[in-house]
Amino acid sequence: MPELPEVEALREFLSDHLVGQEIAGAQPVAISVLKTYDPPYTALAGRTVTGVARHGKFLDLDADGLHLCVHLARAGWLRWHDVLPAAPPKPGKGPLALRVALTGGAGFDLTEAGTRKSLAAYLVHDPSEVPGIARLGPDPLAPDFGRDAFAALLAGERRQLKGALRDQSLIAGIGNAYSDEILHAARMSPFKPVAHLTDEETTVLYEAMRTTLAEAVERSHGLAAGRLKAEKKSGLRVHGRTGQPCPVCGDTVREVSFADSSLQYCATCQTGGKILADRRLSKLIK
């Protein structure tokens, strides 16, 4: 799933390629992608892109006051074309969900792999009309999001660290991959209760979050959209690396699987050598 660093890189890429360009039209290919119907997508034709923003994991294309807000979900992606294919897209079972064409011939496709279709596009007058954007917590890389603000968000939390970091209404933009990376950098168990954090540990977690995300954004800076997935994978230390050696201590990276996801961690670095039970609602093996 694209998370804050990848979506930020896409925002930067699209800002360079879209701002000032006139939209020839937007063509939904998969009905599942459409989440709003008024204004209609035909209203984008003839409008000029005036800005591209990011809200958590959402992309926001401002076209003369109409906002095309996109959430790429778990398996979605954006494919840029300097020259769009001449043949119009055909609805079907393929990955193409939405095509946006520019009057100069370039444009982009929104695609989604797999059979579970969650990619979402909204056309609204104000991004706050999108429910997922309206409920977002603060951006973890915002200049005014300091350590004390982070501590205030965690106050009273009864969840485990992994779940809290992934909650978009608490902190915007962090998903499964970067929550693993942040906790590895902080040397904390994903199942450690938030309420058990000391003041010092809160500071360590805050700094790990900011550093991990900032470094990932920097690695993606200037990359074309098509190279971002590979860059994300190459920069991860534990997520998606089950069975490989931890780059810090050399211990084997381990995994806990759930119904529809999994997490990766290093027992030596994060749990004092204790192995987390690999079952739903896992707890430390005693």
Secondary structure in CASP SS format (residue, H / E / C, confidence):
PFRMAT SS
TARGET T0000
AUTHOR 0000-0000-0000
METHOD secondary structure of the structure
MODEL  1
M C 1.00
P C 1.00
E C 1.00
L H 1.00
P H 1.00
E H 1.00
V H 1.00
E H 1.00
A H 1.00
L H 1.00
R H 1.00
E H 1.00
F H 1.00
L H 1.00
S H 1.00
D H 1.00
H H 1.00
L H 1.00
V C 1.00
G C 1.00
Q C 1.00
E E 1.00
I E 1.00
A E 1.00
G E 1.00
A E 1.00
Q E 1.00
P E 1.00
V C 1.00
A C 1.00
I H 1.00
S H 1.00
V H 1.00
L E 1.00
K C 1.00
T C 1.00
Y C 1.00
D C 1.00
P C 1.00
P C 1.00
Y H 1.00
T H 1.00
A H 1.00
L H 1.00
A C 1.00
G C 1.00
R C 1.00
T E 1.00
V E 1.00
T E 1.00
G E 1.00
V E 1.00
A E 1.00
R E 1.00
H E 1.00
G C 1.00
K C 1.00
F E 1.00
L E 1.00
D E 1.00
L E 1.00
D E 1.00
A E 1.00
D C 1.00
G C 1.00
L E 1.00
H E 1.00
L E 1.00
C E 1.00
V E 1.00
H E 1.00
L C 1.00
A C 1.00
R C 1.00
A C 1.00
G E 1.00
W E 1.00
L E 1.00
R E 1.00
W E 1.00
H E 1.00
D C 1.00
V C 1.00
L C 1.00
P C 1.00
A C 1.00
A C 1.00
P C 1.00
P C 1.00
K C 1.00
P C 1.00
G C 1.00
K C 1.00
G C 1.00
P C 1.00
L E 1.00
A E 1.00
L E 1.00
R E 1.00
V E 1.00
A E 1.00
L E 1.00
T C 1.00
G C 1.00
G C 1.00
A C 1.00
G E 1.00
F E 1.00
D E 1.00
L E 1.00
T E 1.00
E E 1.00
A C 1.00
G C 1.00
T C 1.00
R C 1.00
K C 1.00
S C 1.00
L C 1.00
A E 1.00
A E 1.00
Y E 1.00
L E 1.00
V E 1.00
H C 1.00
D C 1.00
P H 1.00
S H 1.00
E H 1.00
V C 1.00
P H 1.00
G H 1.00
I H 1.00
A H 1.00
R C 1.00
L C 1.00
G C 1.00
P C 1.00
D C 1.00
P C 1.00
L C 1.00
A C 1.00
P C 1.00
D C 1.00
F C 1.00
G C 1.00
R H 1.00
D H 1.00
A H 1.00
F H 1.00
A H 1.00
A H 1.00
L H 1.00
L H 1.00
A C 1.00
G C 1.00
E C 1.00
R C 1.00
R C 1.00
Q E 1.00
L H 1.00
K H 1.00
G H 1.00
A H 1.00
L H 1.00
R H 1.00
D C 1.00
Q C 1.00
S C 1.00
L C 1.00
I C 1.00
A C 1.00
G C 1.00
I C 1.00
G C 1.00
N H 1.00
A H 1.00
Y H 1.00
S H 1.00
D H 1.00
E H 1.00
I H 1.00
L H 1.00
H H 1.00
A H 1.00
A H 1.00
R C 1.00
M C 1.00
S C 1.00
P C 1.00
F C 1.00
K C 1.00
P E 1.00
V H 1.00
A H 1.00
H H 1.00
L C 1.00
T C 1.00
D H 1.00
E H 1.00
E H 1.00
T H 1.00
T H 1.00
V H 1.00
L H 1.00
Y H 1.00
E H 1.00
A H 1.00
M H 1.00
R H 1.00
T H 1.00
T H 1.00
L H 1.00
A H 1.00
E H 1.00
A H 1.00
V H 1.00
E H 1.00
R H 1.00
S H 1.00
H C 1.00
G C 1.00
L C 1.00
A C 1.00
A H 1.00
G H 1.00
R H 1.00
L H 1.00
K H 1.00
A H 1.00
E H 1.00
K H 1.00
K H 1.00
S H 1.00
G H 1.00
L C 1.00
R C 1.00
V C 1.00
H C 1.00
G C 1.00
R C 1.00
T C 1.00
G C 1.00
Q C 1.00
P E 1.00
C C 1.00
P C 1.00
V C 1.00
C C 1.00
G C 1.00
D C 1.00
T E 1.00
V E 1.00
R E 1.00
E E 1.00
V E 1.00
S E 1.00
F C 1.00
A C 1.00
D C 1.00
S C 1.00
S E 1.00
L E 1.00
Q E 1.00
Y E 1.00
C E 1.00
A H 1.00
T H 1.00
C H 1.00
Q H 1.00
T C 1.00
G C 1.00
G C 1.00
K C 1.00
I C 1.00
L E 1.00
A C 1.00
D C 1.00
R C 1.00
R C 1.00
L C 1.00
S C 1.00
K C 1.00
L E 1.00
I C 1.00
K C 1.00
END
